Amino acid sequence: MKSDNKERKYSDAKVLGILLRFAKPYRFQLILGIFLTMVTVMINLLPAYVQGEIIGILDNPAFSSQDKLTRTLILIAAFMGIVVIGIGISYVGGMLIQNVGQKILVGIRRDVFLKIESLSISKINETPVGKLVTRVTSDTQQLNDFFTNVLVTFITSFLTIILVFIYMFMLSWKLTLILLCVMPVLVIVTILSKHYSRVVSRRVRTDVSNVNSFLSENLSGMKVTQIFNQEDTKLEEFRRKNDTLKKSSIVQILVGALFQPLIYVLFLVSQIVVIYFGIGTISSGILLPKDFVKFYYYINSFFTPVQQLADLFSQAQQSFAATEKILGVLENESEPAEEGIGVDHFAGKIEFRNVWFAYEQENWILKDVSFIVNPKETVAFVGATGAGKTTILGLIVRNYEIQKGTILIDDIDVKTIKLTCLRKLIGQMLQDVFMFSGTIESNITLNNPKFTREDVIDATKYVNADSFINKLPDGYNHEVLERGGNFSAGQRQLISFARTIINKPNIMILDEATSNIDTETEMLIQSSLEKMMNVGTMLIVAHRLSTIQHADKIIVLKHGEIMEEGNHQALLKKKGMYYNLYRIQYKGQEKINEA
């Protein structure tokens, strides 16, 4: 995934087009809302007209005092009636647009979450969790302000400016042209404000992501921080990131604050100019006093929405910057989960043919690796850290793509098999078992409705997990705390085994699944493994050599190359790498059986 510094930048028109594309399914509601808003704008311009007409009535010598009062009251009554109707129309129009905005936000959040779900493991690993959370929550929330405030105010202000300009031109085209002399200054100020607002808004969104990423990582690792008494160090790191966000936010506020006073100055200048030239037009009889009053009030009606637009620039640029961040996620290429051959069963044969793989170019983790695992075989991979054991397992389920060579399952290239089929038929049990908030049952079924309580019980019995679950007060309904913090490592592992077995995979992968557990639980897991070996092909990575002694084949790796192959007894007789590893691990214990 692209970093914040490499994310693509868009023009305002492009971002606005993208946002409106999200609104396409609701275009009829949006158009109706805009139409009602236009009616509201026209009603909002009536006060200037009414005030001018009242002055015209009061200034007309042909009307008696009673006539003047009657006509004025009728005009005011009609105006009040229209205002009441306008309030209702404004409410309906505003609610329509805001309702559309909320629906769009729900769609954007869903699309971002679905996109994250569809990303490959390698792409997800490139971006801190905190930044992904920011994209789904904070950045989409910033768009909420766009659809519920910015868009409505922009439409209202823009229509007001257009209508006021038309009214003023109809009243006095000469005064209108004079007023337009200030427009070049207004345009220049607007362009400069827009540019700097976008720059600082991008910086703010990046700094928000950095703070969220820091919090996500350090809250998860708080235990380590406390164990090593690094609270002050982490506090200082947080202070620096927080200060950076504060500084960029202050700059954002300053940029927004400078624009509004400039607009107000232009408004005062326009009033002075119009009064100066307007008096002359009244004296010469070109413009009636009531029309001048209307024109004067329309100046305020013209610059008020301009000031509102000035306020909107900062908010709009924040929303546009958030949109760019969101698009940085949406534009990533998804895994082709539904492309390829559909498979509903694996016999379990796995073959690596001259496989080369590197996470970074030319920094090879696997070098020309070739081996065959026959159906129903149990094969273990051993070697020092960094030898490539876990990488092999990850390549089989296509968490990463190889650079050279071929990986086959049942003589079919894994690249041609649908990812959904591949991962459905391969069960993965990892060292770090992730457990979700919920119950034990929901963690085993992952809320898949096709599994019954009987299926769950059968799976837990098969892997010996029922031995501790039945002792819990709520049994399978026992609540699981965040990340399974109320269970031991061994208990979490047994739940992981049940989660895998319930899906009836044809191939099973165990990556360090027996490390960091107590002796009693290890015995349960060993018993589970022996049962699971009968289910299908099994691939094991384990540091505890005692867990793989019964494997059909053991492959010894060093620096990404296969050094030895064979079963436990055959490798001991060779007195090679495996023999040395075994001797080091069991030094001081009973003599190695070399027979």
N, C-alpha and C positions, 0 to 999 in steps of 0.2 A: 504494500500500500504506500502511496506517496506520502512523503513527510510534509509537514506544514510549509516548509521552505520551498518545496517543489510543486505545490498544488497549482493547478491551472487557474489563471485569473480571467474574469469575464467582464465585459462591458455591462453597464447598467441595463441597456436595452436587452442584452442577451439574458441576463439574470431575470429581468421582469418577464421576458417571454417564457422562460422555463417555469417560473412560478405560476403564470397564467395557464401554462399547459397542464399543470396539476389541477387547475380549476375547470378544465374543459368538461368533465362529466357533470358539472353543476352550472353550466353556462346559462341556462334559461333562468334559474334562480338569480344568478349574478346580474344578468341583463335587466331583469325586473327590478332588482334592488337598485341598480344604477338609475333606471328610469324614475323610480320613486324619489331617489335622491335629487335628481334633476328638478322634479316638481317642487321638492322642499327648498331647493336653492332659489327658485323663482319666487316662492312665497317669502323667503327670508329677505328678498330685495324690495319687498313692498313698503317697509317703513319709510325709506327715503322718498318713494313716490307719494305716499300718503302725506308726509310732512310737507312736501312741495305743494300738493293740491290744497292742503289746509291753508297754507300761506296765500295761495292764489285766491281762495274763497274769501279770506279775511281782508285781502288787499283789493278786492273787486268792489268799486263804489256802487255798482248796479244792484248789489244785494243789500237788503235791510239787515238790521241787527238780528232779527228773528230768523231770517233766511240763512244768514251766516251760521247761527247756532244750529239750526235744523240740519243744514247740509253737512256741517262738521260732525255732528253726532251720528248721522246716517253713515258717513264715511268711516268714522271710527268703529261703529258697530259692525259694518261689513268687513272691515279689516280684522276685527277681533274674531269674527266667525271664521274667516279664512285661516287665521293663525291657529285656531283650535283644530281645524281640519288638517293643517300643515303638521301639527304635532303628531297626530295619528299617522299620517303618511310617513313622517320622518322615523317614527318608531318601527313601523312595518319594514321600511326600506333598510334601516340600520340592522334590524334583527335578521333579515334575509341575508345580507352580506356577511354578518358575523357568523351566522349558522353555516354558510358556505365555507368561511374561513376555518371553522373548527373541523368540518368534514375533510378539508384539504390537509390540515395538520395530522389528523388521524391517518390519512393515506400516506403522508410523507414518513411518519414514524414507522408505519408498517413496512413501507418499501425499504427504509434504511435498515430495519431489523432483519428483514428477509435477505437483503444484500449481504449483511454481515454473516448470516447463517450460511450463505452460499459461497463465501470466500474460502479459499484453500487455507490449510493450517499454516502454510509458509507465509501467506499474506497477513493473516491475523497476527502471527508472531512478530511482524514488522512494526505493529502499532501498539502502543501501550493501551491497556484496557480502559484506563481513565479517559483517553481521547475518544475511544469508541462510545463510551457512555455519554460523553459530552455531545457527540454527534446526535445521539438518539434523544437526549433530554434537553440540555441547555440550548443547543443550536436550533432544534425544532421549536423550542419555547420562544426563542427570539423571533421566529417566523410568526408565532401567534400574535405578536405585537404588530407585525406587518399586515396581516389579514384583518385583524379586529380593530386596528387604530389607523395605521398608516394608509392603507388602501381606501378606507371610508373617507378619511379627512382629505386625502389627495383628490379623490373624485369630486368631493364637495367643493374644495378650494379651486380646483381647475375649472369646473363648470361656472363657479361664481365669477372668476376672473373673465372668462369668455363672455358671459351674459352682461356683466357690468360694462365691459368694453363696448359691447354693442349698444347698450342703453346710452352710454356717454357719447358715443359717436352720433347717435340719433339726436341727442339734445344739442350738441355743439361739436361739429367735426373740427373746428379750429382749436378749441380748448383741448380736445382729445389729442390732436397732433402735437400741441405744445407739451402736453403731459408725457407723450412718448419720448421726449428728449432725454428723460431720465432712464429709459429702458436699457441703453447700452451699458450704463454703469451697473444696473441691476443684473444684466446677463453675465457680465464679467465677474461680479461678486458671487453669483450663483455657481458658475463653473469652477471657480477657485475653491469655494466651500465644498462642493461635491467631490472634487479630487482629493482634498486633504482629509475629508470625512471618511472616504473609503480606505485611504492608507492607514489611518489610525484605527479604524474599525477592524481591519484585518489583524492588526497587531493585538488588539484587545481580545479577539476571538482566539488567537494563538496562545496568548498568556492565560486565558481562562482554561484552555485545554491543558496547558502545562501544570497549572495548579491542581486541576482535577486528577491528572495522571499521578502527580506526586502524592495526593491524598489516597488514591486507590491503592497504590503500591505500598505506602507506608502504614496505612491502616491494616492491610493484610499482613505486613511484616512487623507489627508493633511488638510482638513477643520477642523477636530477635533484638529489636532496638532496646527494650527494657533489660534483657539479659546482659547485654554488653554496655549498659549505662550510656547509651548514645542519645538520650532524649534532647540534651542541649544542642548537639550537632544537628539533629534532624530539625529542631526548632529553628536554628539559624538558616538551614536550607529553605525551610518553609517561609521564613521571614523574607529572604531574598526574592523568592518567586512571588510572594504576595506584594512586595514593594514594587516589583517590575509591573505587575498587573495594576497596582495603584497609579503608578506614573503614567502608563499608557491610557488609563481611564481618565486621568486628569487632563491629559492632552486632548482626548476625545471631547471632554466637556468644554474645554477652552475653544476648540475649533467651532463647536456648535454655538457657544455663547457669543462669539465675535460676529456671527452673521446677522443675528436679530437686531442689534443696535444699528448696524449699517442700513438695514431695511427701514428702520424707524427714522433715521436721518433723511433718507430719500422721501419718505412719506411727508415729513415736515416741509422739506424743500418744495415738494409738489403742491402742498396746500398753499404755501406763500405765492408760488408762481401763478396758480389758478386764481387766487383772490386778486392778485395784481392785475392780471389780464381780464378777469371776469368782471371787475368793476367797470372797466372800459366798455365791455360788450353790453352791459346793462344800461350805461349812460347813453350809448349810441342806439339803443333800442333793438339791437341784434338778438339779445337774449332776455327773456322775461325773468323777473325776480324769482318766481316759483321754480323755473327751470334751472336757474343758477343754484338755488338751494338743493335741488335734486342732484345736480352735478357735483356740488361740494360734498354731499353725503356719500355719493357714489365713489368719491376718491377714497374715503375711509373703507367702503365696501370692497374697493379694489386692493388696497394695501393690506387689509386684515388677512385675507386668504394668502397673500404673498408672504406675510409674516408666518402664517401657519405652515406654509410650504417650507419656509426657512427652518422652522422647528423640525419638520418632517425629514429634512435632509439627513440629519444625524441619525435619526431612528431608522430611516430607510437604508442608509449605508451599513448600519449594524446588521440589519436583516439580510442585506445583500452579501455581506461578508460571511454571515452564518450559512447562507445558501451555498456559497463557494465551498465552504468546509464540507457541507453535506454532499455536494456533488462530487467532492474528492473521494467519498465512499461509494456513491452510486455508480461512478464511472469505472470502478475496478472490475476486472473481468471475473465473472463467476466461474466456479467449477462446473464443467459440463456434466452434471449429475445424471441427466436423462439422455445423454448421447452415448451411442454404442450398442453392444449386443446385450439383450436381456437374458439373464441366466437365473434359473430358480433352484439350482443345486450344483454343488462342487463335489467331485470325487475326492479332491484334496491333494492332487499332485501339484507341486510348486517347483519351478525351475528358474534359476538365474543363469543367463548366458552372457558372459563377458560384460558384466555390468560395471559402469563407471559412474560415480556420483560425487558432486561437490556442492556444498551450500553456497560457496563463493567460487568464482571462476578459477579453474586450475588448482584450487586447494582441495585435492581429491581426498574424500573420506573413504570411498570404496574404489579399489583399483583392480579392474579386470576380474571381478568375483564371479565364479561359476559353481553351482552345486544343484543337486536334485533332491527333493523331498518327496517320497512316495506317499500315496494315499494311506491314511490312518497311522502314518509314522509320527513318532515324537522326536523332534530334533531340537537340540539345545545349542545356543551360541555362547561361547565364553571368551574372555580376553580382558585386557586392561581397559580402563576408562578411555574412551576415544578410539577404540579399535574399530567401531562401526556396527556394533551389535544392534543397538536400538534403531539405527538408520535403516538397516535391512528390513526390520519389521515395519517401519514407517513407509518404505517404498512399496511394500506389497499392497498396502491399502491406499496407495497413491496420495499420501499426505504431501509428498514431494514427487517431482518428475525426474527420472534419470537423464543424464546427458548422452550416455552411450550404452549400447547393449540392449538386452531384452529380458523382461520378466514375464513368465508364463504361468498360468494356472490352468490345469487340465489342457495343456498345450495351446491355450488361447492367450494372446498378448493382453496383459491387463489394461493397456491403453485403449483397447477396443471393447472393454466391458463397461457397462453402465456403472457409474460410481455407486448409485443407490443399491444395485444388486451386489456389487463387490463388498460393500461395508455391511450389508444385511447378512451376508453369508459368512463373514469373518468376524468372530467375536474377539474383542480386545480387552485385556485386563492389565491395567497399568499399575506402576508402583504407587503413584499419587492418585488415590481414588477420590474422585470428586462426587460429593453428595449434595443434593439440593435440599432446601428447606421443604418440609412436608412430613410424610410418614415413611416408615421402612418399606411398606408396600409400594408407595408411589415412586420410591427410589429404585425399586427393582423393576417395576413395569414402565417407569418413565411416563406414567399416565397414559399408556397405550390401552384403550378400552377393550382390545381383543383378548387381553389376559384376565383370567378370573382369579379369585382367591385360591382356588384349588391349584391353578398353575403356579402361583407364587409359593404355596406350601411345598409342592413337589420339587420345585427348583431349589428351595432352601434346604430341604431334606437331602437332596442329592449332593450338595456341597457342604453339608454339616453346619449350615448357618442356623438351622432351627434350634441347635443346642443352646444358644444364648438368647435367641429371639423369644422362645417360649418362656424364658425366665423374666422377661420384661413385663411390667404391670399391664401395659396396653398391647403387648404382643406386636402384631404386624401394623397396628395403628399407632405405635409409639412415635412420638414427634422427633424429628431429626433437626438438630440445631444447624446453624449456618456451617457449611462444609463438613458436617458430621462431627462436630467438636465434642459431642457427648458419647462418642464411641471410640474404642481403641483402634489402632492401625490394623490389627488382625481382624477385628469385627468388620471394619469397613471393607477389608479385602474379601471376606467371605460374602458380604452383600454384593460386592462387585462380581464375584463368581456367579452368584445366583442371577444377577442382572444379565450376565452373558448366557448362561445355560437356558434361561427361559425363552431366549430367542432361537434356540436350537441351531447354532451355527455349524457349518461343515468344517471350518478351519478355525482354530483358536490360537490367539497370540497372548503370551504372558511376558510382560516386560518388567523384570525385577519385582514380580508380584509377591515374592515371599520374603522380601527384606524388611527389616525394622519390625519384626514381630516376636512375641515371646515364644518360649519353647512349647508350651501347651497348645497355643494357637497354631504353631507350625505343624504339630502333629495332625491337627484337624485339616489344615491346608494340604498336607502331604496325602492324607486319605482322600481329600477332594480331588487332588491332581490325578491320583491313580484311577479314580472313576472317570474323570474327564478325558483321560487319555483314550478311553474306549469310544468317546463320542465322535472323534474325527481326527484330522491332522492337527498336530499341536506343535507350535514353535515357542521355545522358551529362552528367555535371557535371564540368567541368574548368577549372582556372585556366590551364593551358597551352593557349592558343588554337591552337597548331600541331596539337594532337590532334583538333580538331573542324572543321578547314577543309573537310573533305570531307563534313560532315554535310548531310543533305537540308534541314534547317531548324535555325536557331539562334534561341532565345528569350532575350531580354535582360530581366533582372529588376532592379527597384530598389524596396526597401522593400515587398516583397510584391506588387508590381504589374508587369504586363508592359508594357515600354516600347517594345520593337521585336521584329519577327519577320522572318525571311528567311534566305537562304543567305549564305555568307561574302561573296561578291562583291557581292551586293545590299546588304548592311548596310554594307560599306565605302563604297559609292557614296552612301549616305544621309548619311555623315559625322556620325552621331549618337553614341550611347553606345558602341556596339560599336566604331566607328571610333576613338574616344578610348581605349578599353581596349586595342585592338590597337596603337595608336601608342605608348602608354605602355610596353607590354610589349616592343616591339621597337625602342625608341628606341636610336639609335646603330647599328642594323643596316641591312640593305639597304632601300631606299626601298619604301614600301608600293605594291603594284600596285593601282592604282585602276581599272584598265581593266575 
